Every structure is written in structure tokens, then in C-alpha cells.
Amino acid sequence: MKGNVSLLDVKIESERLIQVPITMAYAESIFREFTDEITRFMYPPTPVVLEETVTFIKSAMVSLNDGTNLQMVVQDKTTGEFLGCSGVHELGQAMPELGIWIKKGAHGRGIGMEAVSALMTWAWTNLACENLTYPVDRRNTASRRIPELHGGVVMKEWKEIKQNGFELDLVGYQIGRHP
């Protein structure tokens, strides 16, 4: 990372959204909204009990503290409503990875696109990298539009078995820095 940016202090604002570092204050919202429908095309399974979400948040907070992953909560800038989670992962790698999930009730409003665009702006400003990656299941057409509209190109395709045994059919996009 460029400079001495503490990930615990990062706040990313865009037109309608604010993204803030994940904390335990969001455990119940994440647990409630990270449903089977949301996790269908994601590696992690739907949590069965709140303690699974708490364990995830604890891990995410450690990685925020050690500077390896920027794990954020997406909120409505005006109302503070919880909308989902986002992140820039593997910060020490040559091509950090973008990730996002938006709760079902907020789908279809361009929130994922806006959140990822803001994350990319943060990454280009704060990271010494020329490219970002965005892995997505090829069947998740709404999520695939995000890297495609940012000039992403497919660099890798693979299959992976998620934790619940469902097979993911993944496409890894590479998104380059734009002048």
C-alpha cells in the first residue's frame, strides 16, 4: 500500500453509498441478509448460526488490522441502511481481488456497480498495482456486468467446489488501471 493508510480508518463515499470497515455491530444484519439466494454463486456457505458470522467478522477484523484485506460494509449514505459487504482482498499480491454482495432487497438498483466503482477508485489511489481481479460464477450475469462495464477481460476460467458441495463455474476477470 502507498503511505501509511490504516484500513481501520478507511471510509469510501460515492453518490449514494458509504463503505466502512466491518465491525461486530453488523453481525446480525450480515447473518440475516447472507441467505442461500445470495450465497448461491459464492464460495462461502450461508451461515447456519450467528456465531459463524461472528467468526467471519473476527477474521475480517484481524485482516483489516494487519493490512491484508479491506473488508467493508456497504450502507445507504443518507439512511445508514445496511446493504451488503464489499472488499479488496489479497492487498499484498500483484493483483488484489474485488468482492461484493448486496442484500436481496437492494438488488436491481446499481448498488453493486456503484460500490465496486468506488472500491476501484480507492484501490487505484492507495495500492501500487496495475490490475485488479474480479472472480464471478459465469451464471451470475448481473455480477458479471460489473467487471465487463469496467473494461475487465477474462483471464482465467475454472471450476471449484464450494463448501456446501455445489460446483461453481468461475470466470476471473482482470481489470486494468485506466488513465
LOVEX-663652 format. One line per field, with one value per residue: x, y, z of N, C-alpha, C in turn; chain; residue number from 0. Coordinates in steps of 0.05 Angstrom, whole numbers, plus 32768, in hexadecimal, padded with zeros to 4 digits. Layout:
neast <- X / ... .
nnorth <- Y / ... .
nup <- Z / ... .
caeast <- X / ... .
canorth <- Y / ... .
caup <- Z / ... .
ceast <- X / ... .
cnorth <- Y / ... .
cup <- Z / ... .
c <- A / ... .
k <- NUM / ... .
This chain:
neast <- 8011 / 8007 / 8026 / 8012 / 7FDE / 7FAB / 7F82 / 7F58 / 7F44 / 7F2E / 7EFE / 7ED0 / 7EB1 / 7E7A / 7E4B / 7E17 / 7E25 / 7E49 / 7E83 / 7E9D / 7ECE / 7EC5 / 7EA4 / 7E92 / 7E60 / 7E41 / 7E33 / 7E00 / 7DE2 / 7E00 / 7DFD / 7DC6 / 7DBC / 7DDF / 7DCE / 7DB6 / 7DA9 / 7DC9 / 7DFD / 7E00 / 7E21 / 7E53 / 7E90 / 7E91 / 7E64 / 7E1F / 7E17 / 7E05 / 7DFC / 7E00 / 7E33 / 7E56 / 7E59 / 7E6E / 7EA1 / 7EB6 / 7EB6 / 7EDA / 7F0A / 7F0D / 7F16 / 7F48 / 7F67 / 7F5E / 7F79 / 7FAD / 7FB8 / 7FAF / 7F7E / 7F49 / 7F0F / 7ECE / 7E8F / 7E55 / 7E2C / 7DF0 / 7DF9 / 7DDA / 7DB1 / 7DCB / 7DBF / 7DCD / 7DEB / 7E0B / 7E4A / 7E8E / 7ECF / 7F17 / 7F44 / 7F7E / 7FA9 / 7FE1 / 7FF1 / 8002 / 7FD5 / 7FA1 / 7F61 / 7F1E / 7EDF / 7E99 / 7E58 / 7E14 / 7DD9 / 7D9B / 7D6C / 7D80 / 7D8F / 7D95 / 7D9A / 7DC9 / 7DEF / 7E19 / 7E3B / 7E48 / 7E61 / 7E8E / 7EA8 / 7EB7 / 7ED9 / 7F01 / 7F16 / 7F2C / 7F52 / 7F75 / 7F89 / 7FA3 / 7FC0 / 7FFA / 7FF3 / 7FE6 / 7FBC / 7F7C / 7F57 / 7F1A / 7EF5 / 7EBE / 7E83 / 7E71 / 7E3B / 7E23 / 7E0A / 7DFD / 7E24 / 7E51 / 7E4F / 7E66 / 7EA2 / 7EA7 / 7E92 / 7EB8 / 7EE3 / 7EFA / 7F1C / 7F18 / 7F44 / 7F4C / 7F2D / 7F0A / 7EF5 / 7ED8 / 7ECC / 7E9E / 7E98 / 7E69 / 7E64 / 7E4F / 7E5C / 7E83 / 7E88 / 7EB7 / 7ECE / 7F04 / 7F10 / 7F3C / 7F4A / 7F62 / 7F8A / 7F71 / 7F83 .
nnorth <- 7FE8 / 802D / 8060 / 806B / 8054 / 8042 / 800B / 8007 / 8039 / 8047 / 8066 / 8063 / 808A / 8094 / 80A9 / 8097 / 8076 / 805F / 803F / 801A / 8001 / 7FBD / 7FA9 / 7F8C / 7FA2 / 7F9A / 7F65 / 7F4A / 7F5F / 7F4E / 7F16 / 7F0E / 7F1F / 7F03 / 7ED6 / 7E96 / 7EA1 / 7ECD / 7EB7 / 7E91 / 7E90 / 7E96 / 7E88 / 7E81 / 7E61 / 7E6A / 7E86 / 7E5E / 7E67 / 7EA1 / 7EA5 / 7E93 / 7EBD / 7EE4 / 7ECE / 7ED3 / 7F0C / 7F19 / 7F03 / 7F22 / 7F54 / 7F4D / 7F48 / 7F7B / 7F99 / 7F85 / 7F95 / 7F77 / 7F6D / 7F93 / 7F98 / 7FA9 / 7FC9 / 7FD7 / 800F / 8036 / 8079 / 80A3 / 808E / 8068 / 8033 / 7FED / 7FCD / 7FA6 / 7F82 / 7F91 / 7F8F / 7F94 / 7F66 / 7F3F / 7F64 / 7F68 / 7F50 / 7F4C / 7F55 / 7F6A / 7F52 / 7F60 / 7F61 / 7F57 / 7F58 / 7F62 / 7F6E / 7F4C / 7F6D / 7F9C / 7F95 / 7FA2 / 7FD8 / 7FEF / 7FF1 / 7FCD / 7FD6 / 800D / 800A / 7FE9 / 8008 / 8033 / 8019 / 800A / 803C / 804B / 8022 / 802C / 805C / 8051 / 8021 / 8000 / 7FE8 / 7FCE / 7FB3 / 7F95 / 7F5E / 7F3A / 7F09 / 7EE0 / 7EB9 / 7E9C / 7E98 / 7EC1 / 7EF3 / 7F29 / 7F3A / 7F32 / 7F5C / 7F86 / 7F84 / 7F82 / 7FB2 / 7FD3 / 7FCD / 7F9B / 7F5F / 7F1A / 7EF0 / 7EBF / 7E7F / 7E51 / 7E18 / 7E0D / 7DEE / 7E03 / 7E0F / 7DF5 / 7DCC / 7DD7 / 7DE4 / 7E17 / 7E40 / 7E62 / 7EA3 / 7ECA / 7F0C / 7F3F / 7F7F / 7FB9 / 7FF3 / 8032 / 8069 .
nup <- 8000 / 7FF4 / 801A / 805F / 8069 / 8094 / 8094 / 80B6 / 80BB / 808B / 8061 / 802F / 8002 / 7FD5 / 7FA3 / 7FB8 / 7FE1 / 801C / 8030 / 8064 / 8094 / 80A8 / 80E4 / 8124 / 812D / 8101 / 80FE / 8106 / 80DB / 80AF / 80B6 / 80B1 / 807C / 805A / 8037 / 801C / 7FE7 / 7FDB / 7FE3 / 7FBC / 7F8E / 7FA4 / 7FC8 / 8002 / 8030 / 8043 / 8083 / 80BB / 80F1 / 811B / 8132 / 810C / 80E8 / 810A / 8113 / 80DF / 80DB / 8104 / 80EF / 80C0 / 80D7 / 80EE / 80C0 / 80AA / 80D0 / 80CA / 8098 / 8069 / 8050 / 8039 / 8055 / 804F / 8062 / 8040 / 803D / 8039 / 802A / 803D / 8060 / 807F / 807A / 807A / 8043 / 802E / 8024 / 8013 / 7FF4 / 7FEE / 7FE2 / 7FF4 / 7FF6 / 7FF5 / 7FC7 / 7F80 / 7F60 / 7F7E / 7F97 / 7F88 / 7FAA / 7FB6 / 7FD3 / 7FD2 / 7FF7 / 7FEC / 7FEB / 7FD7 / 7FA4 / 7F5D / 7F59 / 7F4C / 7F73 / 7F80 / 7F54 / 7F5C / 7F8E / 7F84 / 7F5D / 7F7C / 7FA0 / 7F7C / 7F6E / 7FA0 / 7FA4 / 7F78 / 7F88 / 7FB9 / 7FB7 / 7F9D / 7F68 / 7F26 / 7F12 / 7F22 / 7F3B / 7F2F / 7F41 / 7F2C / 7F2A / 7EEC / 7EE1 / 7EFD / 7EE6 / 7EF0 / 7F15 / 7EF5 / 7ED1 / 7EEC / 7EEC / 7EB5 / 7EA1 / 7EB5 / 7E94 / 7E9B / 7E8C / 7E7B / 7E9C / 7EB0 / 7EB9 / 7EE0 / 7F07 / 7F47 / 7F85 / 7FB3 / 7FFA / 800A / 7FE7 / 7FB5 / 7F70 / 7F57 / 7F1D / 7F07 / 7EF1 / 7EE7 / 7EE8 / 7ECF / 7EE0 / 7EC7 / 7ED9 / 7EC9 / 7EA0 .
caeast <- 8000 / 8015 / 8023 / 800B / 7FC1 / 7FA0 / 7F69 / 7F43 / 7F3A / 7F25 / 7EE2 / 7ECE / 7E97 / 7E73 / 7E33 / 7E02 / 7E2F / 7E61 / 7E8E / 7EAD / 7ED9 / 7EB3 / 7EA7 / 7E7D / 7E47 / 7E32 / 7E31 / 7DE5 / 7DD9 / 7E0D / 7DF2 / 7DAA / 7DBA / 7DF1 / 7DBC / 7DBC / 7DA7 / 7DE1 / 7E15 / 7DFD / 7E38 / 7E6A / 7E9D / 7E88 / 7E48 / 7E0D / 7E1B / 7DEE / 7DF9 / 7E0D / 7E4F / 7E66 / 7E5D / 7E80 / 7EBB / 7EBE / 7EBC / 7EF3 / 7F1F / 7F0F / 7F21 / 7F64 / 7F73 / 7F5E / 7F8E / 7FC8 / 7FBC / 7FAE / 7F64 / 7F37 / 7EF4 / 7EBC / 7E72 / 7E48 / 7E14 / 7DE3 / 7E06 / 7DC7 / 7DA2 / 7DDB / 7DB5 / 7DE0 / 7DE5 / 7E1C / 7E66 / 7EA0 / 7EEA / 7F2E / 7F52 / 7F9A / 7FB6 / 7FFE / 7FF6 / 8005 / 7FBA / 7F8D / 7F47 / 7F06 / 7EC9 / 7E81 / 7E3E / 7DFF / 7DC1 / 7D86 / 7D5A / 7D8D / 7D97 / 7D89 / 7D9C / 7DE4 / 7DFF / 7E32 / 7E4C / 7E52 / 7E74 / 7EA7 / 7EB5 / 7EC4 / 7EF0 / 7F17 / 7F23 / 7F3C / 7F69 / 7F87 / 7F96 / 7FB1 / 7FD0 / 800E / 7FED / 7FDC / 7FA4 / 7F6C / 7F48 / 7EFE / 7EEA / 7EA1 / 7E77 / 7E67 / 7E1D / 7E1A / 7E0D / 7DFC / 7E3F / 7E65 / 7E4E / 7E77 / 7EBD / 7EA6 / 7E8E / 7ED1 / 7EF8 / 7F07 / 7F1F / 7F1B / 7F5F / 7F4D / 7F14 / 7F0E / 7EDF / 7EE0 / 7EB7 / 7E9B / 7E98 / 7E51 / 7E65 / 7E45 / 7E72 / 7E84 / 7E94 / 7EC2 / 7EDB / 7F15 / 7F15 / 7F52 / 7F42 / 7F7A / 7F88 / 7F6B / 7F91 .
canorth <- 8000 / 8047 / 8070 / 805E / 8053 / 802D / 8001 / 800A / 8054 / 804D / 806A / 8068 / 8096 / 8098 / 80B9 / 808E / 8062 / 8061 / 8025 / 801D / 7FE7 / 7FAB / 7FA6 / 7F7B / 7FAF / 7F91 / 7F48 / 7F41 / 7F66 / 7F3C / 7EFB / 7F0E / 7F24 / 7EF2 / 7EC0 / 7E82 / 7EAE / 7EDD / 7EA7 / 7E7C / 7E90 / 7E9E / 7E71 / 7E7B / 7E58 / 7E7A / 7E7E / 7E51 / 7E74 / 7EBB / 7EA2 / 7E90 / 7ED9 / 7EF1 / 7EC3 / 7EE1 / 7F28 / 7F1A / 7EFE / 7F3A / 7F6A / 7F47 / 7F4F / 7F98 / 7FA3 / 7F7F / 7FA2 / 7F64 / 7F6D / 7FA9 / 7F8C / 7FBF / 7FC7 / 7FEB / 801B / 804D / 8090 / 80B4 / 8082 / 8055 / 8017 / 7FD9 / 7FC4 / 7F8F / 7F83 / 7F94 / 7F8E / 7F91 / 7F51 / 7F38 / 7F7E / 7F66 / 7F42 / 7F5D / 7F5B / 7F66 / 7F48 / 7F6F / 7F50 / 7F66 / 7F4C / 7F75 / 7F60 / 7F48 / 7F84 / 7FB3 / 7F8D / 7FAF / 7FF6 / 7FF7 / 7FF5 / 7FBE / 7FE5 / 8025 / 8003 / 7FDF / 801F / 8043 / 8008 / 800C / 8056 / 8049 / 8010 / 803A / 8072 / 8048 / 8009 / 8000 / 7FD2 / 7FD7 / 7FA3 / 7F89 / 7F46 / 7F38 / 7EEF / 7EDE / 7EA2 / 7EA5 / 7E99 / 7ED9 / 7F07 / 7F45 / 7F40 / 7F33 / 7F76 / 7F99 / 7F86 / 7F87 / 7FCF / 7FE1 / 7FC5 / 7F82 / 7F49 / 7EFF / 7EE7 / 7EA4 / 7E71 / 7E38 / 7E0E / 7E0A / 7DE4 / 7E14 / 7E01 / 7DE4 / 7DB7 / 7DE2 / 7DEB / 7E32 / 7E41 / 7E7D / 7EB2 / 7EDE / 7F24 / 7F51 / 7F9B / 7FCA / 800F / 8043 / 8083 .
caup <- 8000 / 7FF4 / 8032 / 8078 / 806C / 80A5 / 8089 / 80CA / 80B8 / 806F / 805B / 8012 / 7FFC / 7FBA / 7FA2 / 7FCA / 7FF4 / 802C / 8038 / 807D / 809C / 80B6 / 8101 / 8130 / 812D / 80E9 / 80FF / 8102 / 80C0 / 809C / 80BA / 80A6 / 805F / 804B / 8034 / 8007 / 7FCD / 7FD8 / 7FE2 / 7FA8 / 7F7C / 7FB4 / 7FD5 / 801D / 8033 / 8054 / 809F / 80C8 / 810A / 811C / 813A / 80F3 / 80DE / 811D / 810D / 80C6 / 80E1 / 8113 / 80DC / 80AF / 80E7 / 80F0 / 80A6 / 80A8 / 80E2 / 80C0 / 807E / 8053 / 8043 / 803F / 8056 / 8054 / 8063 / 802E / 8048 / 802C / 8036 / 804A / 8076 / 808E / 8076 / 8071 / 8028 / 8026 / 802A / 7FFC / 7FFC / 7FDD / 7FF0 / 7FEC / 7FF1 / 7FF1 / 7FAE / 7F69 / 7F57 / 7F93 / 7F8E / 7F90 / 7FB1 / 7FBE / 7FD4 / 7FDA / 8001 / 7FD8 / 7FEA / 7FCA / 7F88 / 7F46 / 7F5C / 7F45 / 7F8C / 7F7D / 7F41 / 7F69 / 7FA4 / 7F78 / 7F50 / 7F92 / 7FAA / 7F68 / 7F71 / 7FB8 / 7F9E / 7F66 / 7F97 / 7FD0 / 7FB2 / 7F88 / 7F56 / 7F0C / 7F0B / 7F37 / 7F32 / 7F37 / 7F3B / 7F2E / 7F1C / 7ED2 / 7EE1 / 7F0B / 7ED1 / 7EFB / 7F20 / 7EDF / 7EC5 / 7EFA / 7EE0 / 7E98 / 7E9D / 7EBD / 7E82 / 7EA3 / 7E78 / 7E87 / 7E9C / 7EBB / 7EBD / 7EF0 / 7F18 / 7F63 / 7F96 / 7FCB / 8013 / 800D / 7FD3 / 7F9B / 7F5E / 7F4B / 7F02 / 7F0B / 7EDD / 7EF4 / 7ED7 / 7ED6 / 7EDA / 7EC7 / 7EE0 / 7EB2 / 7EA3 .
ceast <- 8011 / 8011 / 801B / 7FED / 7FB9 / 7F85 / 7F52 / 7F36 / 7F2E / 7F07 / 7EE1 / 7EB2 / 7E93 / 7E58 / 7E1E / 7E0C / 7E46 / 7E69 / 7EA1 / 7EB8 / 7EC5 / 7EB9 / 7E90 / 7E62 / 7E35 / 7E2C / 7E14 / 7DDB / 7DE6 / 7E01 / 7DD6 / 7DAA / 7DCC / 7DE3 / 7DC5 / 7DBB / 7DBF / 7DFA / 7E15 / 7E16 / 7E52 / 7E76 / 7E93 / 7E6B / 7E39 / 7E12 / 7E01 / 7DE8 / 7E09 / 7E2B / 7E61 / 7E6C / 7E70 / 7E9D / 7EC7 / 7EC6 / 7ED6 / 7F0B / 7F23 / 7F1C / 7F3F / 7F72 / 7F72 / 7F76 / 7FAA / 7FCC / 7FBA / 7F94 / 7F54 / 7F1A / 7EE1 / 7E9F / 7E68 / 7E2F / 7E09 / 7DEF / 7DF3 / 7DBA / 7DB3 / 7DD3 / 7DCB / 7DD8 / 7DF5 / 7E38 / 7E77 / 7EBC / 7EFF / 7F40 / 7F6E / 7FAA / 7FD4 / 8005 / 7FF8 / 7FE9 / 7FA6 / 7F71 / 7F30 / 7EF0 / 7EB2 / 7E6A / 7E2B / 7DE6 / 7DAB / 7D74 / 7D66 / 7D96 / 7D88 / 7D8A / 7DB8 / 7DF7 / 7E1A / 7E45 / 7E59 / 7E66 / 7E8E / 7EB6 / 7EC4 / 7EDC / 7F07 / 7F25 / 7F35 / 7F56 / 7F7E / 7F96 / 7FA9 / 7FC3 / 7FE3 / 800A / 7FE3 / 7FC2 / 7F96 / 7F5E / 7F2C / 7EF4 / 7ECC / 7E98 / 7E6B / 7E49 / 7E12 / 7E1D / 7E0C / 7E18 / 7E54 / 7E65 / 7E61 / 7E93 / 7EBC / 7EA2 / 7EA6 / 7EE8 / 7F06 / 7F07 / 7F23 / 7F38 / 7F61 / 7F31 / 7F1A / 7EF5 / 7EE9 / 7EC8 / 7EB6 / 7E98 / 7E80 / 7E50 / 7E5B / 7E5D / 7E6E / 7E91 / 7E9E / 7ED0 / 7EEB / 7F1B / 7F2E / 7F49 / 7F5B / 7F75 / 7F83 / 7F78 / 7F7E .
cnorth <- 8019 / 8055 / 805E / 805E / 803C / 8025 / 8005 / 8026 / 805B / 8051 / 8072 / 8072 / 8098 / 80A7 / 80B1 / 807D / 806C / 8045 / 802A / 8002 / 7FD7 / 7FAB / 7F93 / 7F88 / 7FA6 / 7F73 / 7F3F / 7F47 / 7F53 / 7F20 / 7EF9 / 7F0F / 7F12 / 7ED7 / 7EAC / 7E8F / 7EBF / 7ECC / 7E92 / 7E7A / 7E9A / 7E86 / 7E6C / 7E73 / 7E6D / 7E72 / 7E72 / 7E5E / 7E8E / 7EB9 / 7E9F / 7EAC / 7EE8 / 7EE8 / 7ED0 / 7EFD / 7F2A / 7F16 / 7F16 / 7F51 / 7F66 / 7F4F / 7F6D / 7FA3 / 7F9D / 7F89 / 7F90 / 7F64 / 7F85 / 7F9E / 7FA1 / 7FB7 / 7FDD / 7FF5 / 8031 / 8066 / 80A2 / 80A8 / 8070 / 8038 / 8005 / 7FCE / 7FAB / 7F92 / 7F85 / 7F91 / 7F8E / 7F7E / 7F4C / 7F51 / 7F7C / 7F58 / 7F56 / 7F66 / 7F56 / 7F5F / 7F58 / 7F5A / 7F61 / 7F52 / 7F61 / 7F66 / 7F60 / 7F61 / 7F9C / 7FAC / 7F9F / 7FCD / 8000 / 7FFB / 7FE6 / 7FCC / 7FFE / 801F / 7FFA / 7FF6 / 802F / 8033 / 800A / 8026 / 8056 / 8038 / 801F / 8050 / 8067 / 802F / 800C / 7FE8 / 7FDD / 7FC9 / 7F99 / 7F71 / 7F47 / 7F1D / 7EEE / 7EC5 / 7EAB / 7EA7 / 7EB2 / 7EF1 / 7F24 / 7F4C / 7F41 / 7F4E / 7F8A / 7F9A / 7F8C / 7FA4 / 7FE0 / 7FD9 / 7FAB / 7F6E / 7F2F / 7EF6 / 7ECA / 7E99 / 7E57 / 7E31 / 7E09 / 7E00 / 7DF6 / 7E03 / 7DEF / 7DCF / 7DC0 / 7DEA / 7E07 / 7E30 / 7E5E / 7E88 / 7EC8 / 7EF5 / 7F33 / 7F6D / 7FAC / 7FE6 / 8020 / 805E / 8099 .
cup <- 8000 / 800E / 804A / 807C / 807E / 809A / 809C / 80C8 / 809D / 806F / 803E / 800C / 7FDE / 7FBA / 7FB6 / 7FE1 / 8005 / 8033 / 804F / 8084 / 80AC / 80D4 / 810B / 812F / 8115 / 80E9 / 80F9 / 80E6 / 80AC / 809E / 80AD / 8088 / 804E / 8048 / 801E / 7FEB / 7FC7 / 7FD4 / 7FCC / 7F96 / 7F8A / 7FC1 / 7FF1 / 801E / 8043 / 8071 / 80AB / 80E3 / 810A / 8123 / 8121 / 80E7 / 80F0 / 8118 / 80F3 / 80CC / 80F1 / 8101 / 80CA / 80BD / 80EB / 80D6 / 80A0 / 80B8 / 80D7 / 80A4 / 8066 / 8043 / 804C / 803E / 8060 / 8056 / 8051 / 803B / 8036 / 803A / 8045 / 8063 / 8088 / 808B / 806D / 8056 / 8020 / 802F / 8011 / 8006 / 7FE6 / 7FED / 7FE4 / 7FE4 / 7FEC / 7FD6 / 7F97 / 7F5E / 7F6D / 7F87 / 7F99 / 7F96 / 7FBB / 7FC1 / 7FDF / 7FE2 / 7FEC / 7FD5 / 7FDD / 7FAE / 7F74 / 7F47 / 7F55 / 7F5C / 7F8A / 7F6A / 7F4E / 7F7E / 7F98 / 7F6A / 7F65 / 7F9D / 7F96 / 7F6A / 7F8A / 7FB1 / 7F8C / 7F74 / 7FAC / 7FCC / 7F9B / 7F76 / 7F3C / 7F04 / 7F24 / 7F2B / 7F3D / 7F2F / 7F3F / 7F20 / 7F01 / 7ED0 / 7EEF / 7EF8 / 7EDC / 7F06 / 7F0A / 7ED1 / 7ED2 / 7EEE / 7EC2 / 7E92 / 7EA6 / 7EAB / 7E89 / 7E8C / 7E86 / 7E85 / 7EA4 / 7EBE / 7ECC / 7EFF / 7F34 / 7F73 / 7FAF / 7FE3 / 8017 / 7FF8 / 7FB7 / 7F8A / 7F53 / 7F30 / 7EFF / 7EF3 / 7EEC / 7EE1 / 7EE1 / 7ECD / 7EDD / 7ECF / 7EC7 / 7EB6 / 7EAB .
c <- A / A / A / A / A / A / A / A / A / A / A / A / A / A / A / A / A / A / A / A / A / A / A / A / A / A / A / A / A / A / A / A / A / A / A / A / A / A / A / A / A / A / A / A / A / A / A / A / A / A / A / A / A / A / A / A / A / A / A / A / A / A / A / A / A / A / A / A / A / A / A / A / A / A / A / A / A / A / A / A / A / A / A / A / A / A / A / A / A / A / A / A / A / A / A / A / A / A / A / A / A / A / A / A / A / A / A / A / A / A / A / A / A / A / A / A / A / A / A / A / A / A / A / A / A / A / A / A / A / A / A / A / A / A / A / A / A / A / A / A / A / A / A / A / A / A / A / A / A / A / A / A / A / A / A / A / A / A / A / A / A / A / A / A / A / A / A / A / A / A / A / A / A / A / A / A / A / A / A .
k <- 0 / 1 / 2 / 3 / 4 / 5 / 6 / 7 / 8 / 9 / 10 / 11 / 12 / 13 / 14 / 15 / 16 / 17 / 18 / 19 / 20 / 21 / 22 / 23 / 24 / 25 / 26 / 27 / 28 / 29 / 30 / 31 / 32 / 33 / 34 / 35 / 36 / 37 / 38 / 39 / 40 / 41 / 42 / 43 / 44 / 45 / 46 / 47 / 48 / 49 / 50 / 51 / 52 / 53 / 54 / 55 / 56 / 57 / 58 / 59 / 60 / 61 / 62 / 63 / 64 / 65 / 66 / 67 / 68 / 69 / 70 / 71 / 72 / 73 / 74 / 75 / 76 / 77 / 78 / 79 / 80 / 81 / 82 / 83 / 84 / 85 / 86 / 87 / 88 / 89 / 90 / 91 / 92 / 93 / 94 / 95 / 96 / 97 / 98 / 99 / 100 / 101 / 102 / 103 / 104 / 105 / 106 / 107 / 108 / 109 / 110 / 111 / 112 / 113 / 114 / 115 / 116 / 117 / 118 / 119 / 120 / 121 / 122 / 123 / 124 / 125 / 126 / 127 / 128 / 129 / 130 / 131 / 132 / 133 / 134 / 135 / 136 / 137 / 138 / 139 / 140 / 141 / 142 / 143 / 144 / 145 / 146 / 147 / 148 / 149 / 150 / 151 / 152 / 153 / 154 / 155 / 156 / 157 / 158 / 159 / 160 / 161 / 162 / 163 / 164 / 165 / 166 / 167 / 168 / 169 / 170 / 171 / 172 / 173 / 174 / 175 / 176 / 177 / 178 .
